[in-house]
Amino acid sequence: MADKEATVYIVDVGRSMGKKHHGRDKTDLDWALQYFWDKVTSAVMTGRKTLNIGVIGLRTDGTNVSDAGVNDPEGYENITVLQTLKQTMLSDVRELQAKLVPSASDEGDAISAVVAAITMIANATRGKTGKPLQYKRKIVLITSSLGSMDPEDSDQLDAIVSKIKEDGIQLVLIGVDFDDTEFGFKEEDKSDEKAEIEEYLKKLTDDCGGVFATLAEAVEGIDTPETKKTRPVKSYQGTLTLGNPEKYDSAMTINVERYPRTSIARPITAKTWFIKRDPAAEDGTQSTHTVTEDPGDGSNEETLGGVKTQRFFQIEKEGETGAKIDVPQDQLESGYAYGRTAVHIAESDRVILELDTLPSLDIIGFIPEDKFERYLAMTKTNVIVAQKGNDKASLALSSFIHALYETASYAVARFAAKERKNPLILLLAPLIEPDFEGLIDFELPFAEDVRDYKFPPLDKKVTVADKSLTQHRDLPTPELMDAMSAYVDAMDLSTFGTDDDGNSAEYMPMDETYSPLVHRVHQIVRWRATNPTAEELPDPPPILTKYSTPPAELAEASKPQLEALMLAGDVKKVPPKQASRKRTREREKPLSGLNVDELLSAHPKRARVDPINPIPSFKQTLATTDNIDTFKTAVADLAKVVYSYITNSVGDARYGQALECIRVMREEMTELEEPALFNGFLHELKRKIFAGELGGNRRDMWMKVRMNRVGLIDQKLSPFSEVTEEAAREFWKPPPPPA
């Protein structure tokens, strides 16, 4: 469970915040709100009820601090509570957007706003008995210090600092154009009044042990994604055993706990809602829309409701064609897919097949490190540590970990997390750090999980006569290997970067690389929450695209090695493939002046598709003519070959040849812009198959046609087709049975 948090943002909305400074195209308030909205929308996205946010406006036109728990408003002039501490929703973001606008006043004391925030947090995080609850408390003050501020005396300032430390509140001060030597920013021609207030606020922050930063640094840090920190929840608490402790006293038994270590981060998913035109009505017939949250902006009377899914099971009614009846779910039996067949296993049989396992983690063997193949790691990793507070278990597990490390071995264990749960096979690897020791585990595949694929060797060619050739045009030469090695060395990223001291360092460290998919989606959702009507999306942050391409300097420096590699590999540019072969194409004339194709086409004997060699003869026939009648004849001839293959096939022995003929016909007719010829053939093929005119029941051939996706040529594939995409999909449905 995540920690409870209470954060109060104090936003300066004074008149001076509505001005632009230092050549920026944004006002100081809009610039500051970039940081504010990023933090608030990130909190909204978590959906956590334990993450409470409050907002106080500084230098507002009016005064209202009663919601902060301050009874006497004297001394809190021009300070307004814009939102009490609570879970922030998207509707609250809309309300805050309307309130966070520049005021007409520059009056207001920032220290008094901090005191109001302290009071708000103290009242909201106090239990029923009056004692403070366990919370992470934070106050974030965003100001330009251009307004007036009443300096507090030393006693009052000490009391404020003491209260902040006593309540465990972290004070964060974000200043517009504040000087920050560490970040490297200093405002020129700063007024004495602003410099004095800035120094005063900095002293307050330092005394509280807080964070002081200039707004430029805070806004720059927005693009850097924040990694999600989760509290680990143990997935196993039991014993790690070696041998059978019930039979042998020499068996090893260690009390351990198992926690997740790494997991796959996935982008957030959309949810389906429907718009209720009348909030009082629960009519679910309106159209559905996919959104992430209820807008709640009050711009119209439409509200969103969640779409509920209901599942119905139906079977065909005996004796009535097309009639179906509903079947209650409690009358259904489980079926397991075995290829395309559903296999039913009765409940009594399934109980027998289930393993009667108990929670356990048993070591069943050891393997050397150098014998383990990394591709066998299947799942996320977990860490196994000794039971908390058990010194004996800690000592025993430490001895076992060091034994694995010193022998360069891994342990293989059988793991069952709960009773009657299918066991897994885990690999246990030692992890030794200066202040931590544990075992890293991940799941290994069973024999049924492994798929073996055979590929030809890369270092030799095996001929039909089973001879091995080490020199071949498909095999790399020593010169090519050396050139590739030199290019890889030239593109080395391990020392291309620089550290803080200017020394060579890794260019792409793991802790600075972020998933573009996950964080880009998060960024867009947060941005859309505060910009619901904008048409263009913002560009992705540079940190997300930095490592998508090699560094320009390194690519330029490695050009000589790349050119040498291209020379050694005889790399040549491949001409672009011709998109279409239209009938109006112009053929190249031979140097001799004699066109063999024209001589052959002029022969009175008509070219035909050879049944013995159908595909080459079909292509040759199409290549030697522009006559549509010849196209029709060639398609009809090849269609006869396809029918012959299917009719004379023993089982599915000749289905592959028929499919290849169909595929070639489809490609050629698409290129020659004659889709109607192929579509007519496919309709006839379907009719013959379902009518049983091709040697009996050949519906399995139709399934192969569908699986290989050699369907109708639709308008998406060819603009000359009259078949729509919807009609092409409907074509796959079997014809209705004859009446």
N, C-alpha and C positions, 0 to 999 in steps of 0.2 A: 504494500500500500504506500502511495506517495505521501510525503510530508505535507502537513498543513502549512499554508503560506498566507501572509497578510501583507500586501504591498500598497502603499499610498503614494500616488504621483501628485506632485505639486507643480502645476503648469502655470507659468507666467503668461498672462494674456493682456498685459498692459498695452497702452496706446503705442509705446515705443516698439513693441514687438511686431506691430503691423508695418514697420518700415523695412526697407532693404538697405543693406550695408555691404561695403567692400566689393561692389560689382556683382553681387549675387542676383540671380533672376527670381529669387524667392524671398518673401518676407522672413524675418527672424522666426515668427511663429510657425509658418509653414515648414521651415527648415527644422525647427524643433519637433514638430509633430511627426516628421518622418521617423524619428527615433521612438516617439511615444506610441504611434500606431503600430509599429513593428512589434513592440513588446506586448501591447494589449491584444492585438489580433492573434499573436502566438499563444497567449493564454486562453483566448476564446476557442482556438482549435483543439486544445487539449481536452476540453469538455469536463475538466475536473471540478467537482463541487468543493474541493478543499483548497482551491486556488482563488483567494479573494482579493479583489482590487478595489481601491477607493481613489477618487480623484478630487483634488482641491484646486480651485482657481485662485490665482494670486493676481492682485491689482484688477479686480473685477469692478463693474459699475456699482454693484450693491454689496451687501454684507449678509451672510447667513452661515453661521457656524454651529447652529443648534444640533444639526445632524451629526456633528463630530463629538457631541457631548459637552460642549462649552456653553455654560448657562449665561455668562455675562459677555456680551459682544464687545465690551470696551477693550480697546487695544488690538482688536481683530478687524478693524475697518478694511473694507475692500477685499475681504477674503470670503469665498463662497464654496461650500461643499457641493460639488457637482454630481458626485456619486458616492454613496456610502459603501463600506466594505462588504462585498458580496461577490458571488460568481457572476462574471460578466458574460452577457449573451450578445448576439448580433444586434438585437433591438437596442441594447444599451450603447453599442457603438454608434448607431444612428443618432441617438439622443445626444451623445457627447459631441458628435460632429457639429450639431447645431449650436452647442454651447461654447465650444472652444474657438471663439472668434475674437479679434482684437477689441478691447473695450475703449472707452473714451477717457480713461483715467490712468495716471501713472502713480497713484497713491497705493500704498500697501507694503506691509513689513514682511519680508521673507522669513525672519526668525519666528514671528508670530504664527505664520503658516506652518512652520515645522512643529511648533508647540501644539497647534490644533491637530496635526497629523499624529503626534505622539498620543494625544488624548483619544483620538479615534481608534487607534490600534489597541490601546490599553482597554478601552471599553468593549471592543469587539472580540478580544482574545482572552477575556476573563471568564472563568467558570462560574457555576452557580454559587460556590462557596466564596467567591471573591478572589481565588488564587488564579494566577496566570496559567493558561493552558500551553501545551507544547506546540509552538508555532515558529516558523521562520518569518521574522519581521523585517521589513525594509521600507525606507522612505527615500523617494527619488525626487529631488528638487531640480527643476529645469527653469532657468531664469537668465536674463541678460544683465541684471543688476543696474539697469539704466534708470530705474525709478528711485523713489525715496525709501530710506530704511532707517529706523531708529536704532542706533547702536545700543546694545544692552550693556549694563554694567557687568563687572567681572563676576560678582556673586550670582547674578541671574544666569549668565552664560555657563558658569560652573554647574549650576543646578540643572540646566538643560542637558549638558554633557553627561552628568551623573545619571539622569533619568534614562537617557538613550542607552548608556552602558548597562544600567540595571535591568532594563527590559530586553536587552539583547537585540537592539534594533541596529540594522546596518544603514548608515546614511550615505547616499550617493548624490553627489552634486554635479550636474551637467550644466556648464556655463556657455552661453553664446559668446563666442570670441574671447573666451578666457585664455590667459597665457598658460602654456604647458610646455615646459622645457623638454620633458621626456618625449613628447609627441613632436616637438619641433615647431610649435606655433607661438607667435607673439604678435599681438595687435599693436600696430603703430598709431601714434597720436591719440593714445587713450586718455580720456579725461581723468583728472585727479579724483573726482567723486567716484567714478566707476572703479578705478584702481583701488581705492580705499575699501569700497564694499566688497570687491573681489577678494582682497587680502583678508578681510574679516571673515567671509564665508569659508575661505580656505583654511583659516585657523580653526574654525568650528569643526570642519570635516576632519582635520588632522587630529584634533583633540578627541574626537569620537572614534578614531580608528577607521574612518570611512573611506570612500573612494572619491577623488576629485579628478574631473576630466573636462576637457573642452568639448564642445558639441561637435566640432569637425571630426574628432576621433570617434565619438559615439556613433555618428552617422556612417562613418567609414566602416565601422565594425558590424553594421547591419547586414552587409552582404555575406559575412562569414556565418555559415549555418551553426546553430547551437546543437551540440550533440545531446541526445536524450539520455538522461541518467535515470535508471530504474532501480528500485530496491529489489535485490535478488530474493526469490522464493525457492526454498529447497524442494527438489523433486524426489528426494529419497533420503530416508533416515533409517539406517540399519547397520548391518555388518558387512565388512569385506573379508571374505574367507578364502583360505588356500588349504584344500583338503576338507575332510569331513569331521567337524568338531564333535559330532555325536558319537563317533566311533574311535577317534584317535586323539590322544592328549597332545600330540605334537602338531596338530592342525593350527593354522594361524587364523585368528579372529580379531578384527579391528573395528571398533565403532566409528562409523564415518557419516558424513552428510554430503549431499550432491546438490550443486547450484548451477544454473545456466551461466555460461561465460560469454559466448558470442551467438548472435542470431541474425537472421536476414531482416533488414529493414525494408519495408514495402511502403509505397505511397498510399496516401489516404484514398478511400474508395467513396464514390458517390452513393447517395441513397435515393430511392424513388418515393416521390410524394405526389399528391394530386391537389389541384387548386379547388378550394371550396368557395364558390361564389357567395354563398350565404353561410356565414360562420355558424348559424344555428342549425343548419341542415347538415346531415351526414350522408348526403347522396354521393355515392362513389362512382357515379357514371361520368364525371368530368374527365377531361384528358389528363394524362400523367406527364410530369416533368421531372427531370433529374436535377437536383440541387443539393447543396450541402447543409443549408440551414434555413430556418424561417426568416424572411427578410425583416418582418416586424417593423418597418419604417413608417407605417401609418399612411403611406402614399395612396393606398387604395384599400377597399374593404375585403380584398381577397386574403384568405389565410390558407395555410398548407396543412394537410393531414396525411398521416402515414398510410401507405398502401398495404393492406393485409392480404396475404396469400392464402387461398384455399385450394386444396388438392383433391381431385376426384379421380376415382379408379373405375374404369368401365371395361366390359367385355361384350363380345358380340352375342346377341340373343339367338339361340338355336331356332331354326325354322323360319326366321325372318331375315331377309337380306338387308344389310345396312342398319338394322335395329341394334341398339346397344342398351345395356342396363347398368346401373351403378352398383358397385360392390363395396360394402363397408370395409374400412381398413383393417378391422380386427379379424376379417375372414381371409385376409391375404396371407400367402406363404412367401418366404424368402427364396429368391432365385439367384444363382451365381453365374456370371458370364463365363462361358467356356467357348472361345471363338465367337461365333454368331448364335450359339445355342444357350438357352437358359437352363441351368441344371438345378433341380429342386432337391434340397436336403431337408428331411423332416426334422422337427425340433428334437425328437428323441435321439436321432443320429448325431445331431450337432452337439448335444451335451456329451456324447461319448467321445467326439473328436476334440473337444476343448481340453487343453492341458490344465491340470489341477496344480497351478504354480503358486508359490508363496513369495512375498517380497524378499529378494536376495540379490547379492552381488558376489558371484563365485568365480575365482580365477581358474581357468581351464587350461592355460598354457602360456608359453613365452615364445617370442620370436626376436631375432636380432634386428637392430634398427636398419641395417643396410639391406635386409630382405623384404622390408615393407614397401609396398607400392602406394604412392600418395593418392592415386586416383581411386583407391578403395574407400577413402573417407566419404561417407554419404550424407551426413547430417551436420547440424550445428554442434558446437562443442560445449561441454560441461566441465566443471571442476569439482573434484572430490577432495574434501578436507576432513581432518579429524573432528570428532564430535566436540562441540564447544564445552570448555570447562573440564575436559577429560585429558589430564596430562599423560596418563598411561597410553591412551590411544594416540596422542600426538607424537609421543616418542616412538611407538611401534610403526606408525605410518611414515614418519621421517626416516626410519631405518629402511623400510621397504622402498621408499622413493630413491634414497641414495644407492641402494643395491641395484635398482634398475639403471640408474645413471652411470654407475661405475662399470657395469657389465654391458653398457650400450644395448639395452634390451627394452622391449615393450611387453606388457602383459595383455593377454586376451581373456576377457571375462564374460560370463553369462549373466545377464541382468534382467530381473523382473521387477517392475516398479510397484505393482500392486498384486493382490490376490487374483488368480485366474486371468492374468494378463499375459499375452503372448511374450515369450522371452526374446531378448535382443542379444546380439553379440557385440561387445564393445572392445575397443582398443584403448588401453591405459598407457599414457606416456608421462614420464616424470617431468615436473616443472619445479625448478629451483631458482629462486630469486633471493636477493639479500634479506628481505624481510618477509618472505612467503615461500611455503612449500605445499605442493599439492599434486594431484594426478589429473591430467587432461584426458577426457574420454570423448569418443565419437563412435557412431554406429558403423559396423562393418556389414557388407552384404552377405546374404546366404547364396548358395549355389544357384537358386532360381532367380536371383536378382542380377546375375552376371550374364551379359550378352557377349559372346565371342565373335569377333569379326576378323576375317583373314585378309590381309593386305599384302601386296607384293613387296619384297624387300627394297630398301632405298639404295643399297650399296652394290647391288648386282642385278643382272637380268637373267632370268631362267628361260631357256628356249624350249621349244616343243620336244626336242630330243633330250631334255633334262640336263643341258649344259649351262654352266654359269659364266656369264660374260661380265667382266669388270670394266670394260670400255664400250660405251654405247652412247648414242646421241641423247638419250634420256637420262644418262647418269652424269653427275657433276664431275668435272675434271679437277685435278689438283690446283690449277690456276684459278678456277671458279671458286673453290673452297677457300683459297687464300684471300681472294678478293672479297668474298662474303665475310670472312673473319675480320678483315681490316675495316670493313664498313660497320660491322657491329661494334667494334672497339671505338670507332670514330663517333658513334651515336650513343656512347655510354652516358647515362644520366646519373650515375652514382656519385660523381664528383662535379657535376656541372653547376649545382647550386652554390649558394654562399650562406654562411651563418651570420650571426649578429656581429661577429668580429671580423667579417670579411674573408674568412678562410673557406676553402672548398668544402662543400657538404652535398648531401643527396638533394637532387632537384625536386623529387616527388616523394616526400616522406608520407608514410601511411596516415599519420594523424592530421595531415593537411589536405587530404583528398576526400572529396565528398561525392555522394551519388547524385549525379545531375537529375535523374528521374525523380527521386524522392524529394529533394530540396527545391527543385524547380516547381513542382506541383504545389508544395507548401507555400512557396513565394507567391504564386499566382493566386491561390485561394485567399491569402492574407491581403494581397493588393486589391482583389476584387471586392473584398468586404468593405473597403473604404472608397472604392471607385466603381460603384455598381453600374454607371451609365457610360463609362469610357469605352471607346471602340478598339483602340490599339493597345496591345499588351506591352509591358515594359520588357526591355532586353534582359536576358539572363545575366546575373552577376558574373563579373570576370573570373571569380574564383571557381565557378562551376564549369567554365569552358577553358580554363587555363591549361589543363592537361589533356584536352581532347586532340590537340595537334602538337607535334614536336616543336621545341623552341626554335624560333627563326634563326637565331645566331648559330645554334648547333647544326641546323640543317645546311646553312650556308657554309660553315666550316668543313662539313663532311662531303661537299660536292665532288672534290677530286676522287675520293674513295667510291662514291656512287657512280661516277663516270667510268672508273676502272672496272667496277662490277658489271655495268651494262656492256662494256666491251668484252669482258671475259665470258659473259653469258650470251653474247650475240643477241641482245634484246633489240627487237624491232617493233615499230608501231604497227598495230593491227588496223587495217582500214575498217571504217564503220560498216556494219552489216546493212545491206539494203533492206529497207522496211517493207517494201512491197514490190512485186514483179507485175506491173500492169501490162495489159495486152498491147498498149501503144508504145512499148519500150523500143528504143532504137538499138539494133544489134551492131556490135563492132565488126567492121569489115576486115577480113584477113589480108595479110600482106600480098598473098599470091593473086588476090582478086577473085578467087573462086570460093564461094560460100557453100560449104558442104551441106549445111542444114537446108538451104534453099534447093539444092540439087535433090536431096532426099525427099523434101516435101513436094517437089514437083513431080515425083514419080506417080504414075497413075494408081499404083497399088496403095490402098489406104493403110496407114500405120495402125496396128492393133496392139492391145495389151496382152503380153505373153503370159498364159496361166502358169508356166514353169518359173518365170522370172518376172512377176507382176509389177513390183514397185519400180525398178529401173526402167522397164519399158513404158510404164505409165508416165513417169517424169519425162522420158525422152519424147513421148507423143505430145505432151503439153508444150515442150520446149521448141518443137518444130512447126508450130501453127499458131495463128491468131483467130482461128475460126471457132465460133461458139458451137457449131454443130459437131466439130471434132471433140471439143471439151465434153459435150453430152455423151458422145459415143465412148470416150475413154472412161468416163465415170461409170457408164453402164457396164463396160467390160470388167472394170475392177470390182464393181458390185457383184457380178456373177462369180468372180473369184472368191470374194468374201463369203457368199452363200455356199459355195462349194466347200470351203474350208470348214464351215460350221456343220454342214450336213454330213460330211464324211469324217468328222472328228470322232475318235474313240475317247469318250469322256471329254476332257478339256485339253487333249493333246495338241490340237491345232488352233486353239483359241488365241494363242499368242500371235500367230501369223495373221489371223483375221484382224486382231486389234491393231497390228502395225499397219496393215493396209488401210484401215479406217482412219488412223491418225495421219498418214501421209495424204490421203484424199482430203481430209479436213484442212490441213496446212496449205495444200496447193490451191484449193478453191478459195481460201481466205486471201491468199496473195493475188490470185487472178481476179478477185472481186466478183466471184460467182458463187456466193453462199447458198443461193437457192438450189443449186445442183446437189450440194452435199446434204442440205436439210431434207430435200426430197428423198434421197437415198436412205437417210437415217430413219425417217418416218416409215418407209417401206420395210426396213430391217426390223423395226420394233413390231410392226404388224405381223410379219412372218414368224418372228420368234414366239409371240404370245398366241398365234394361231396354230402353232405346232407344225409349220410347213417346212422346217429345216431339220428334219430327221428326228422328230419327237420333241420332248420337253427340253428346250435349250435356254431356260430362263437364267441359268447360272451364267450363260454368256452375256446376257443383258446386265447382270450384276457386275461383270468385269468391265463392260463398256462404261457403266456409271462410275465405278471405282477409279477408272483411268481418266475420267473427266473428258471424254471425247464426245460431248453432247452437241446440241445445235449451235450453229454460228449465230450469235445474237448481235444486237445493235452495239453492244459494248465492244465486241471483238471486231466487227466490221460495220461501217456506216451504210453499206449497201444491203444489209440484211433487213428483212421485214419482221423478224422475230424479236420481240422484246425480251428483256431479262426475266420478267415474270413468266412469260410464256415458256422460256427455256427451262425455268425451274419446274413448271407444271408438267413439262414433257416427261420428266423422270417418273412420274406416277404411273403405275400399271393401269392398263385400260380396264374399264368395268367388265364384269363377266357377262357373257351373252345371255340375253333374256330367254 
